[in-house]
């Protein structure tokens, strides 16, 4: 039964991947949105980021993220950066985008199946002699985190780290399953946070089995709470990644995390007992009726 469950999880994770056509369509929409900002000089550059760039996107749920590095000095308020970017899009006559928390979002096109696109404002980090500017920050930019604070980020570093530790694709598979759970239940927790937790677990402990990996993530989050965790791909390597904008959001997300920990442990127990029907029931509680029968 071990291979049966492992194969079911692997197959389900593979079925969640957006098609190459969907990814290309989303990338084309993103390029069209960003092009006027670059042409007008409002933006200096644009970098693909997030789940599509990392190979962890969930079809029908994940947005195509682009970090847009804006010209000028970083404003105190992230809202000001969003206003600047939105004004630039409106002036250029680009399709309508809406302000959602820390980003501008163009929703998915159900008619064509094109995923939604999210533009995240960023600013160059001027390296100097300050305490927050070690040599490793040379390629860093300021972005807005889940708590709407400006934090330093190296957009390329996360992808490099993921590629180095994910030799067989199992880490991306784990992240995609966590994101599928998040999107299905609308859990109010940052996708970047879940990805960071999965990366940290992989760095601390080699993968044993996908079901155990999932259970360990959820049990660790349930036991410790959704506390900030160090970002292993940040310029400082210890910059905290926050789960939600406010403590109340992290507390709210704690309830589905506890249920996920309980369900995944129940699936493991049934799995060890050779009870495929019960293991299936627990896994469907986590991922929905789309999860294959064991």
C-alpha positions, 0 to 999 in steps of 0.5 A: 500500500506504500507505493499505492499512496505515494503514487496517488499523491504524486499523480495528484500533484502532477494533475494540479500543474498548469499546462504549458499553454496556460503558463505561456498565456499568463506570461503573455498577459503579464508582459503586456501589462508591464510593457507600458510601465517599462516603456514610460520609464516608470519601471526599471525591470520586471522579474517573474516570481512566485509559484509559476516561476518556481514550478509549484503553481496550482492550475485554476488557483495560482496567480502568475506573479511578476515583481515590478521594480519601480523607478525612484525612492521607496515610499514609506507606505506600500499603498503609495507604490501601488497607486503609482503603478495603478496610475501608470497602467490606467494612463497606458490604457492597460486592462483593468487591474484591482488593488488587492492587499500588497499587489495589483491583480488582473483576474483569470479569464475563465473563457480562455483559461488564462490564469490571473496575473499579479504585479508586486511593486518593488524598489532597488536596494542601494547597497552601501555601508548600512547594517542591512546591506551586506555584500550579499544584497547586491541583487536585492530589491525591496518588496512588500511581505504578507504583513505589508512591510517592506522587506529585502528580497533576492528574486533569483535566490529562491529559484536557485535554492529550490533547484539545488535541493529539489533534485527529483522534483519532490520538493516542488511536489510537496509545495504544490500539494500544500498550495492546493490545500490552501486554495481549496480551503481558502486558508488565509496564509501566505503561499510564500510562507508555506513554500518557505516552511517546506524548504526549511523542512527539506533542508533540515530533514530529507524527504521520507514519504510524501504523506509523512512530509505533509503531515510533518509540515502541518504538525509542526505548524500546529504545534508552534503556531504560524510564527514567522520563520527565517527565509533561507533565500533572503539576503540576511538568511534570517529575515522573517517570513510572516504567515499573514498580515496580522496576528488575528489572521495567523490565529484564524489560519491555525484552525484549518492547519490543526484539522490538516494535521489531524487528517494527515495523521489519520491517513498515516495511521490508516495507511499503516493498518492497510485500510485504503478506504479510510486513508482515502477518506482522510486525503479527500478531506484534505484535497477534495473529491478530485483526489484519486481513490486508493 
